[in-house]
Amino acid sequence: MQLLEAIETRRSCRKYTSEVPSDEMVKSLLHYATKAPSATNTQPWRFAVIQDKALLDHYSEETKNILLASNTELVEKYRHILSNPDYHVFHHAPTLIIIYANQSRFFSITDCSLAAQNLMLAAHDGGLGTCWIGFSTPLFNAPHIKEELGIPEEYEAIAPLIVGYPERTLPPMEKNDPEIICWKK
Ligand SMILES: Cc1cc2nc3c(=O)[nH]c(=O)nc-3n(C[C@H](O)[C@H](O)[C@H](O)COP(=O)(O)O)c2cc1C
């Protein structure tokens, strides 16, 4: 797949087959993630991979519990979804890759987000679907979960990304035209 075609056709996938991406495939995605630019080349990204179905089911419930116990604007907007017992935060994807920043520097969030986009495009190129699961960021920053996963306390979860083989191909999504607010010549 050509790069521009990948950019044009990537979609957030929320329905996966049960096929688990191979270790080689996961490692290849991480490889492409690390090719992203980063401020002063700090490369702050570190990766956690979870392919344990029971653990993902458990973390889906934990995510909902954490979010529903808070009263943020985001939660109020999505409370009806998060309260649904059938809602699976990770959409039953067979793999979750969490990009953590190993240091809290000025541009860590930006750097890790660029790595995430590389990973999502590389996955799409390899016939895999992805979706960024922002709902789960608070869970993966919770001290007890970091301890459970062996993640150093100071690391910050930036991009939880589900990965798997899409059940079907999604049509490209219409996006707004670019709004140019300044163009000086
Ligand atoms: C930072 C971020 C957080 C997101 N969080 C979630 C999420 O928690 N759950 C979910 O199903 N989709 C989530 N998404 C996916 C968006 O809903 C999706 O990107 C958007 O609807 C546009 O669709 P597209 O990715 O197919 O172009 C998130 C995307 C981003 C970039």
The ligand as an SDF file (V2000), in Angstrom:
LIG
                    3D

 31 33  0  0  0  0  0  0  0  0999 V2000
   -6.8550   10.6620   21.3690 C   0  0  0  0  0  0  0  0  0  0  0  0
   -7.9520    9.7510   20.8600 C   0  0  0  0  0  0  0  0  0  0  0  0
   -8.7590    9.0830   21.7670 C   0  0  0  0  0  0  0  0  0  0  0  0
   -9.7400    8.1870   21.3010 C   0  0  0  0  0  0  0  0  0  0  0  0
  -10.4420    7.4490   22.2160 N   0  0  0  0  0  0  0  0  0  0  0  0
  -11.3290    6.5090   21.7720 C   0  0  0  0  0  0  0  0  0  0  0  0
  -11.9670    5.6190   22.7060 C   0  0  0  0  0  0  0  0  0  0  0  0
  -11.7490    5.6790   23.9260 O   0  0  0  0  0  0  0  0  0  0  0  0
  -12.8090    4.6880   22.2120 N   0  0  0  0  0  0  0  0  0  0  0  0
  -13.0680    4.5480   20.8740 C   0  0  0  0  0  0  0  0  0  0  0  0
  -13.8330    3.6710   20.4770 O   0  0  0  0  0  0  0  0  0  0  0  0
  -12.4680    5.3900   19.9570 N   0  0  0  0  0  0  0  0  0  0  0  0
  -11.6000    6.3440   20.3690 C   0  0  0  0  0  0  0  0  0  0  0  0
  -10.9280    7.1360   19.4720 N   0  0  0  0  0  0  0  0  0  0  0  0
  -11.2010    6.9890   18.0130 C   0  0  0  0  0  0  0  0  0  0  0  0
  -11.9710    8.1960   17.4570 C   0  0  0  0  0  0  0  0  0  0  0  0
  -13.3110    8.1040   17.8610 O   0  0  0  0  0  0  0  0  0  0  0  0
  -11.8300    8.2010   15.9190 C   0  0  0  0  0  0  0  0  0  0  0  0
  -10.4880    8.4450   15.5820 O   0  0  0  0  0  0  0  0  0  0  0  0
  -12.7090    9.2680   15.2710 C   0  0  0  0  0  0  0  0  0  0  0  0
  -14.0690    8.9640   15.4370 O   0  0  0  0  0  0  0  0  0  0  0  0
  -12.4210    9.4130   13.7630 C   0  0  0  0  0  0  0  0  0  0  0  0
  -12.5930    8.1790   13.1010 O   0  0  0  0  0  0  0  0  0  0  0  0
  -11.4250    7.5340   12.2300 P   0  0  0  0  0  0  0  0  0  0  0  0
  -10.2580    7.2480   13.1680 O   0  0  0  0  0  0  0  0  0  0  0  0
  -12.0120    6.2800   11.6470 O   0  0  0  0  0  0  0  0  0  0  0  0
  -11.0030    8.5220   11.1870 O   0  0  0  0  0  0  0  0  0  0  0  0
   -9.9560    8.0190   19.8990 C   0  0  0  0  0  0  0  0  0  0  0  0
   -9.1320    8.7090   19.0010 C   0  0  0  0  0  0  0  0  0  0  0  0
   -8.1420    9.5520   19.4510 C   0  0  0  0  0  0  0  0  0  0  0  0
   -7.2440   10.2460   18.4450 C   0  0  0  0  0  0  0  0  0  0  0  0
  1  2  1  0
  2  3  1  0
  2 30  2  0
  3  4  2  0
  4  5  1  0
  4 28  1  0
  5  6  2  0
  6  7  1  0
  6 13  1  0
  7  8  2  0
  7  9  1  0
  9 10  1  0
 10 11  2  0
 10 12  1  0
 12 13  2  0
 13 14  1  0
 14 15  1  0
 14 28  1  0
 15 16  1  0
 16 17  1  0
 16 18  1  0
 18 19  1  0
 18 20  1  0
 20 21  1  0
 20 22  1  0
 22 23  1  0
 23 24  1  0
 24 25  2  0
 24 26  1  0
 24 27  1  0
 28 29  2  0
 29 30  1  0
 30 31  1  0
M  END
$$$$
